[in-house]
Amino acid sequence: MGVALSQTSSNIPVPVTASDTVVGRVLEAPVNTRPLSGKFWWDEEWYERGVLPAPTNFQVIEKEISYLNPADETEIPAILYRPKKPGSYPGVLFLHGRRGLDELVQRLPRRMAARGFVVLAPDVYNARFIDKLPIEHMEITESDTDAGVDYLLQLPDVSTSKICLYSHTRGGYYALRVAVQFRRQEKELACYVSFYPHLQNPNAEEPMQVYRYAVDADSLSIPARIFVGEYEQYQRLRSIETAVQSMKKSGKDVKLIIYPGVGRGFDFRPVSVRTFADDLATKDATLRAAAFMREQLKPWKKDR
């Protein structure tokens, strides 16, 4: 059986089961051989009685704003999404990946706002004049995203005293850093949600990218949900699965949902190459992520 190693703060290798083994593939993949009690996605109301849950839908308004990173007084441009209907809503911080906050990616925070959240989406690349799809990772941009936590929590239309982190691709690493290195999970964060996250420092050498994951994942203490396609890139899927296995072994509240028949970027692939499976996975992941964040934020509703 293959063995992968997690990166530790003391640089001592910690053996965990490799992601390309039978053990590694179990997780929560929706396989037909699982007993009914093990199928997290099973809905008795639908299967037996034909009842479908009604999704929450809101018209969304968006506004271009900016906030300051107090570390160096850099102005961070962002888009603020919220339901058009007056009122206050739970807060979500969206962290983009290597594409930046382009038109395709903007659909992700917009979709989540349509579920009934105030969503702040910082554009950290634009703030630092970083070209789209950078290879290297600028560490200072981590504090740009961290500053978004304080900005979001002080908004009068955010109904919760904690927020959830919502991300995709490289944004998943940013979210880990905000939660663990900036210690936000100890006070301001209720949960971590990411679609096919990059769970490794983008500046780490190649073997670290393929065989290990960032030590931050082992220190993540807030409930987490991770969504990924079955045909995700091997090196990315391997690190995600091994990180989740390690977190589960230590008793963390984490669930990995693997969608069959879809690959990388299922939630933002353009119309010209988009498949029916992409749409099914996107809708399901969005609804599950929204329900999870709403549940985790419920105890943190502010007293009005």
Secondary structure as the mmCIF struct_conf table of DSSP 4:
data_model
#
loop_
_struct_conf.conf_type_id
_struct_conf.id
_struct_conf.beg_label_comp_id
_struct_conf.beg_label_asym_id
_struct_conf.beg_label_seq_id
_struct_conf.end_label_comp_id
_struct_conf.end_label_asym_id
_struct_conf.end_label_seq_id
STRN STRN1 VAL A 3 SER A 6
TURN_TY1_P TURN_TY1_P1 SER A 9 SER A 10
STRN STRN2 VAL A 14 THR A 17
TURN_TY1_P TURN_TY1_P2 SER A 19 ASP A 20
BEND BEND1 THR A 21 THR A 21
HELX_RH_AL_P HELX_RH_AL_P1 VAL A 22 VAL A 26
TURN_TY1_P TURN_TY1_P3 LEU A 27 GLU A 28
TURN_TY1_P TURN_TY1_P4 ASN A 32 THR A 33
BEND BEND2 ARG A 34 ARG A 34
HELX_RH_3T_P HELX_RH_3T_P1 LEU A 36 GLY A 38
TURN_TY1_P TURN_TY1_P5 PHE A 40 TRP A 41
HELX_RH_AL_P HELX_RH_AL_P2 GLU A 44 ARG A 49
HELX_LH_PP_P HELX_LH_PP_P1 VAL A 51 THR A 56
STRN STRN3 VAL A 60 ASN A 69
TURN_TY1_P TURN_TY1_P6 PRO A 70 GLU A 73
STRN STRN4 THR A 74 PRO A 83
BEND BEND3 LYS A 84 GLY A 87
STRN STRN5 TYR A 89 LEU A 95
TURN_TY1_P TURN_TY1_P7 ARG A 98 ARG A 99
BEND BEND4 LEU A 101 LEU A 101
HELX_RH_AL_P HELX_RH_AL_P3 GLU A 103 ALA A 113
TURN_TY1_P TURN_TY1_P8 ALA A 114 GLY A 116
STRN STRN6 VAL A 118 PRO A 122
HELX_RH_AL_P HELX_RH_AL_P4 VAL A 124 ALA A 127
TURN_TY1_P TURN_TY1_P9 ARG A 128 PHE A 129
HELX_LH_PP_P HELX_LH_PP_P2 ILE A 130 ASP A 131
BEND BEND5 LYS A 132 LEU A 133
BEND BEND6 ILE A 135 GLU A 136
TURN_TY1_P TURN_TY1_P10 GLU A 139 GLU A 139
HELX_RH_AL_P HELX_RH_AL_P5 ILE A 140 LEU A 153
TURN_TY1_P TURN_TY1_P11 GLN A 154 GLN A 154
TURN_TY1_P TURN_TY1_P12 PRO A 156 ASP A 157
STRN STRN7 VAL A 158 HIS A 168
TURN_TY1_P TURN_TY1_P13 THR A 169 ARG A 170
HELX_RH_AL_P HELX_RH_AL_P6 GLY A 171 VAL A 180
TURN_TY1_P TURN_TY1_P14 GLN A 181 PHE A 182
HELX_RH_3T_P HELX_RH_3T_P2 ARG A 184 GLU A 186
TURN_TY1_P TURN_TY1_P15 LYS A 187 GLU A 188
STRN STRN8 LEU A 189 PHE A 195
BEND BEND7 TYR A 196 TYR A 196
BEND BEND8 GLN A 200 GLN A 200
TURN_TY1_P TURN_TY1_P16 PRO A 202 ASN A 203
BEND BEND9 ALA A 204 ALA A 204
HELX_RH_AL_P HELX_RH_AL_P7 GLU A 206 TYR A 211
TURN_TY1_P TURN_TY1_P17 VAL A 215 VAL A 215
HELX_RH_AL_P HELX_RH_AL_P8 ASP A 216 SER A 219
BEND BEND10 ILE A 222 ILE A 222
STRN STRN9 ALA A 224 TYR A 231
BEND BEND11 GLU A 232 GLU A 232
HELX_RH_AL_P HELX_RH_AL_P9 TYR A 234 LYS A 249
TURN_TY1_P TURN_TY1_P18 SER A 250 GLY A 251
STRN STRN10 VAL A 254 GLY A 263
TURN_TY1_P TURN_TY1_P19 ARG A 264 PHE A 268
TURN_TY1_P TURN_TY1_P20 VAL A 271 VAL A 273
HELX_RH_AL_P HELX_RH_AL_P10 PHE A 276 LEU A 297
HELX_RH_3T_P HELX_RH_3T_P3 LYS A 298 TRP A 300
STRN STRN11 LYS A 301 LYS A 301
HELX_LH_PP_P HELX_LH_PP_P3 LYS A 302 ASP A 303
#
